[in-house]
Every structure is written in structure tokens, then in C-alpha cells.
Amino acid sequence: METKKVMWMIKKDLLELWRHKPRLISIILFPIIAIVFFGYGMGGSLENIPIAIVEQSHGPVTDQTVAAIKNMSLYDVKEVISDPDQGKEMVNSGKVKAAIILPPDYDNIESKQSPTVILYVDSSDQLATQAIVPATQILFTRISGEIGIKKMQIESQMGAMNQSSNTLQEIVNTINFEVDKIYGDVKYMDFLIPGILAMTIMFACMGGMGRSIAGERETGELARLFMTPTSIATVVGGKIISKLITETGRALILLIFAIVLFGITIKGSMLLTILLLVLTALCFVGFGIMISSRAETQEDYMQMMMPFQLPMMFVSGVFYPIETMPWFFQKIAYLFPLTYANNALRAVILKGAGITEIWSNILILLAFTLIFFTVGVIRFNRDI
């Protein structure tokens, strides 16, 4: 082995890497981003799930219950209100995941009739539901026992205490607990499929644009194309349309297989679902155009793309609810278009939402798409 020539080759490769600053920065950042987002984005313990409390009575028992709920790290109590319909509307609109509805007779511990507490929960978020229901049930079982003991003490003081065999049963059943899952029982696969659809489109569109533009630029095909009297808009437009057709077709095939193999039911409009898939594909094609507009080689493009793809995959709620992540990553999630694609697809597929319920997600996706294409066309360099 010729040592000097080996050192020369190493120097050449390092100098080439130094000249390709985007690739160098991505190589440095990628492992850091990978470990951080893999550690925090793949679903930790559920905490700070947004809920509302509906209190229709006032007294020490209500105050004790509200304080106990607020002290649990699982819950993030957004509002304490008095109207049950308002609480249900907050759940229906997605402002909170659940509403704990305390009845008007909740503080009347002297009553022989047990009050009924209702947990009104958004069951489309299957993992959050799995955490909320048992935790809330355990909480009210404990409170029920405490109230039962107080009732026994009151009866004992009044001389009305008897030693009947059903005393223990009365303590246990001091509070009735009911769960109202507004979208029925949702399996994890039902929750997962909309996110997988959006993520598949993201990877396919972003990867495809790298091969289509950066790859053809590297092989010289793009340069030969521009030797003809062809505008940038024509080239970019043609690649957008072809990629849009391909990836939308891929997403539809995946959706059909999900319906056939896993029994996924689309509760909303199939047409609206397809339109969302097309919009998601268009958005990420635009993202690919923006990044590939300045990439000299396909390797440059892939290195530049990884720091974006990885965070989106882990923190945009594909595999786990966003609430499983630290608050900082929850904020970051809403900087990525994949989050809004996931939200819109889940709302249509799991909740049966119409366009009026998801219009904000659609507008944000359109805004991202416009920004990506505008920046991509402006920065496109046909001479690289």
C-alpha cells in the first residue's frame, strides 16, 4: 500500500466534504438529531393529556375531587366549567381529549342514591384513551371509598349506623362511574394507519424528488434537458405532476390494503380522504423541490433531507400521540406539515369529520405547499 497516495486520497475526500457544506452539516447534525428524537419521540409515558372538568355542584367533595385530578401528572386541566354540553363540545372539537363530568348531586353524600360520574372521552386517540380510562376509574374508586367512610361516620354519629351485610358494598358503590367513548372502541391499528399513509407519502415524495432532480443533475440528464428551449417552470411542473400521480396511486394502494387486511373503516368521505392524500403528496413534492433546487448530487440531497425526515417521523404523531413527548417537542411538532396531514387524515378516517372540521389543517398544508414551491422555484439553479 502506498502510504502517501492513501493520505492524498483521504485529504481529497475530506476537502470534497468541506466544499459541500450542506452535506458536512447534515453529517454532524444527523446523529445528534437521531438520538434526541428517537429517545423522546418514540412514545414515553403519557402525561399532560388535556382534559376539562365539569362541576355541577359546589362543596368539599367537589373541591377534593378537582384538586385530586389537578394533582395527577396524567392530566392537564384546561378548564373547569359548569355546563356538560360545553365540556362535550370541547372534546368533540379536539380542544381536550376528555371531559370528566361531575353530576349535580355529587356533594350530597347523605343521599341514598349514588351519583354518576361520566368520562366523556375522544376514543379516536386510542393510546390516550387507554391511559385516561383506567386512571380515572382508579381515582374515583378511591374517592368513592373515602366518601363511603365519611357516610359511615355521619351515620354512626347520628345513631343510624347498622351492621347490615351490605355496608361494605355501599362503601364501594358510593360513586357510579361511566365511560362514554364518542367514537366507540378504536384499535391501535385504526390509529396507526392514517399516520402511516401520511408518512409513506412523505418519504416517497421527498426521496423521489431527490432521484428525479438531484440524481438527474448528477448524471447530466438535467443539463441536457436544459440545453433544449425548456423553461424551469416546465421542467419542475412536469416532475411535480408525474410524482404526484405516482405517489397518490401508491397511497391509494396502501389504503385499499389497510381496508382489506385490517378491516379499517373510513367513517368520513372517501373523496375527502383522497383529496387529503393528494394535498399531502403535493406538499412534500414541494419540499423535495425546495431542497433539491440547490443540491449538486443525490448524496448531497439525501444528507440534507435526513435532518428533516427523522424529526417529522418521530414527533408528528405517526406512531404515538404528541402528548407522549416533552412539551418542547410538542411545540416543534406543529412546525412540521406531517403533523397537520396526520391530524386531518385521522379526523376524517376515525371521526368522520367533514371539511368544515379540518379546514385549518388544510389551510396550513396549503400554506406550506405554497412556501415550498415558491422557495424551490426561486432558488432553482439550472447551472449547477
Secondary structure as UniProt FT lines:
FT   HELIX           3..19
FT   HELIX           21..41
FT   STRAND          49..55
FT   HELIX           60..70
FT   TURN            73..74
FT   STRAND          75..81
FT   HELIX           84..92
FT   TURN            93..94
FT   STRAND          98..102
FT   TURN            104..107
FT   TURN            109..110
FT   STRAND          116..121
FT   TURN            123..124
FT   HELIX           126..157
FT   TURN            158..159
FT   TURN            165..166
FT   HELIX           167..172
FT   STRAND          176..181
FT   TURN            182..183
FT   HELIX           188..209
FT   HELIX           210..215
FT   HELIX           216..219
FT   HELIX           221..226
FT   HELIX           232..262
FT   HELIX           270..292
FT   HELIX           298..315
FT   HELIX           322..324
FT   HELIX           327..333
FT   TURN            334..335
FT   HELIX           337..351
FT   HELIX           355..379
FT   TURN            382..383
//
